[in-house]
């Protein structure tokens, strides 16, 4: 199971290269403000727990560690795996809805 990616709702922009080719890129994505996402609870990280393992157990999908990072206001999901750290677990319904409803662009 793979959920929508961190950039699923990002706007695709274009620019023209010096050679005239069209270059596609994603608009800048800002982290949500602390407290902007609803939480379902907290978890104290144990030794050996990685962000992907935490996401697999709490969200049912190891690729959703970015949502844990957003909920905890960190840029890199790997920052979540520090033993002893208390992290917030996002409530269901926090996933972005990609353009077209399925992530296809």
C-alpha positions as CSV (number, residue, x, y, z in Angstrom):
1,X,0.0,0.0,0.0
2,X,1.4,3.4,-0.9
3,X,-0.4,6.6,0.0
4,X,-0.2,9.9,-1.8
5,X,3.2,11.4,-1.7
6,X,4.3,14.5,0.2
7,X,4.0,16.6,-3.0
8,X,0.8,15.1,-4.3
9,X,-1.1,18.4,-4.1
10,X,1.8,20.6,-5.2
11,X,1.3,22.7,-8.3
12,X,3.3,21.8,-11.3
13,X,5.0,24.9,-12.9
14,X,6.9,25.4,-16.1
15,X,9.8,27.5,-17.3
16,X,11.6,27.7,-20.5
17,X,15.3,26.7,-20.6
18,X,17.9,28.6,-22.5
19,X,17.6,26.0,-25.3
20,X,13.9,26.6,-25.6
21,X,12.8,23.3,-23.9
22,X,10.0,23.4,-21.4
23,X,11.1,22.5,-17.9
24,X,8.6,21.2,-15.4
25,X,9.0,21.7,-11.7
26,X,7.0,21.6,-8.5
27,X,6.0,24.8,-6.6
28,X,7.6,25.2,-3.3
29,X,5.9,23.3,-0.5
30,X,5.8,24.8,3.0
31,X,5.5,22.7,6.1
32,X,2.2,23.0,7.9
33,X,2.1,25.3,10.9
34,X,2.6,23.5,14.2
35,X,-0.7,22.3,15.5
36,X,-2.4,22.7,12.1
37,X,-2.9,18.9,11.7
38,X,-5.2,16.9,14.0
39,X,-3.5,14.2,16.1
40,X,-4.8,10.8,17.2
41,X,-2.2,10.4,20.0
42,X,1.5,10.3,20.8
43,X,4.2,7.7,20.7
44,X,7.5,7.6,22.6
45,X,10.2,6.4,20.2
46,X,12.2,3.3,21.3
47,X,15.7,2.4,20.4
48,X,15.8,0.9,16.9
49,X,12.6,2.5,15.7
50,X,13.0,4.3,12.4
51,X,10.6,6.7,10.8
52,X,9.5,4.2,8.2
53,X,8.8,1.5,10.8
54,X,6.8,4.0,12.9
55,X,4.8,5.0,9.9
56,X,4.1,1.3,9.0
57,X,2.9,0.6,12.5
58,X,0.9,3.8,13.2
59,X,-0.3,4.7,9.7
60,X,-0.3,1.3,8.0
61,X,2.1,2.5,5.3
62,X,5.9,2.9,5.7
63,X,6.0,5.4,2.8
64,X,3.9,7.9,4.8
65,X,6.7,8.9,7.2
66,X,6.5,12.3,5.6
67,X,3.1,12.8,7.2
68,X,4.6,12.0,10.6
69,X,7.3,14.6,9.9
70,X,4.7,17.2,8.9
71,X,2.6,16.5,12.0
72,X,5.7,16.9,14.2
73,X,7.1,20.0,12.3
74,X,10.3,18.5,11.2
75,X,11.8,18.7,7.7
76,X,13.3,15.2,7.5
77,X,11.3,12.1,8.7
78,X,14.6,10.6,9.9
79,X,14.6,13.3,12.7
80,X,11.7,11.4,14.3
81,X,13.7,8.2,15.2
82,X,15.6,9.6,18.2
83,X,15.0,7.3,21.2
84,X,12.9,8.9,23.9
85,X,11.4,11.5,21.6
86,X,7.6,11.9,22.0
87,X,6.0,12.2,18.6
88,X,2.4,13.0,17.6
89,X,0.6,10.6,15.4
90,X,-1.7,12.2,12.8
91,X,-5.4,11.5,12.9
92,X,-7.0,9.8,9.9
93,X,-8.2,12.2,7.3
94,X,-5.0,14.2,7.2
95,X,-3.9,12.9,3.8
96,X,-3.8,15.3,0.8
97,X,-6.1,14.6,-2.1
98,X,-4.0,14.6,-5.2
99,X,-5.1,16.3,-8.4
100,X,-7.3,13.9,-10.3
101,X,-7.9,11.9,-7.1
102,X,-5.3,9.3,-7.7
103,X,-1.9,11.0,-7.8
104,X,-1.7,10.8,-11.6
105,X,-0.4,13.9,-13.4
